[in-house]
């Protein structure tokens, strides 16, 4: 990934758009990253990953709510939960 300053990005925007089809471009201002120029394909992948992560988090929250309603789950201690998690790894 290449990094360019915001001034360079303004002056070479067309070139950066073309280059972003091959790799993301990091835009910096005063030495700090402020933006990225990415291709449409890369952006769609990022949006898809975000959507899948949100769906997984929603599913997990619903699963936890359903599980918490069972008497067995209420009896579990933090130690029990940690042990079970480590056993599943």
C-alpha positions in Angstrom: 0.0 0.0 0.0 1.4 3.4 -0.9 0.9 6.5 1.3 0.5 10.0 -0.1 -0.1 13.3 1.5 -3.5 15.1 1.1 -1.8 17.7 -1.1 -0.4 14.9 -3.3 -3.8 13.2 -3.4 -5.4 16.5 -4.6 -2.8 17.0 -7.3 -2.8 13.4 -8.5 -6.4 12.3 -7.9 -6.9 10.7 -11.3 -3.7 8.7 -11.0 -4.7 7.6 -7.5 -8.1 6.4 -8.7 -6.4 4.3 -11.3 -3.8 2.9 -8.8 -6.5 2.1 -6.3 -7.8 -0.6 -8.7 -4.6 -2.5 -7.9 -4.1 -1.6 -4.2 -5.5 0.7 -1.5 -4.0 4.2 -1.2 -3.4 5.7 2.2 -3.9 9.5 2.4 -2.1 11.3 5.2 -2.3 14.8 6.6 0.4 16.1 9.0 1.8 12.5 9.3 -1.5 10.9 10.3 -3.7 8.7 8.2 -7.0 10.5 7.4 -8.4 8.5 4.5 -8.1 5.6 2.1 -8.8 5.5 -1.6 -10.1 2.0 -2.5 -11.6 0.3 -5.5 -15.3 -0.4 -5.8 -14.5 -4.1 -5.5 -12.5 -3.6 -2.3 -15.3 -1.4 -0.9 -18.0 -3.9 -1.6 -15.9 -6.6 0.2 -15.5 -4.3 3.2 -19.3 -3.6 3.3 -20.0 -7.3 2.9 -17.7 -8.2 5.8 -19.3 -5.5 8.0 -22.8 -6.8 7.2 -21.8 -10.4 8.0 -20.2 -9.4 11.2 -23.3 -7.5 12.3 -25.5 -10.4 11.4 -23.3 -12.8 13.4 -23.4 -10.4 16.4 -27.2 -10.2 16.2 -27.5 -14.0 15.9 -25.1 -14.4 18.9 -27.0 -11.9 21.0 -30.3 -13.7 20.3 -28.6 -17.1 21.1 -27.3 -15.8 24.4 -30.7 -14.4 25.3 -32.3 -17.8 24.6 -29.6 -19.6 26.5 -29.8 -17.4 29.5 -33.5 -18.3 29.9 -32.6 -21.9 30.7 -32.1 -23.0 34.3 -28.8 -24.8 33.5 -27.3 -21.6 32.2 -28.3 -19.6 35.3 -26.3 -22.1 37.4 -23.1 -21.6 35.4 -20.3 -19.7 37.1 -17.7 -17.5 35.4 -15.2 -20.3 36.0 -17.5 -22.9 34.3 -17.9 -20.6 31.3 -14.2 -20.0 31.0 -13.5 -23.8 31.2 -16.1 -24.5 28.6 -14.7 -21.9 26.2 -11.1 -23.2 26.6 -12.3 -26.8 26.0 -13.9 -25.7 22.8 -10.8 -24.1 21.4 
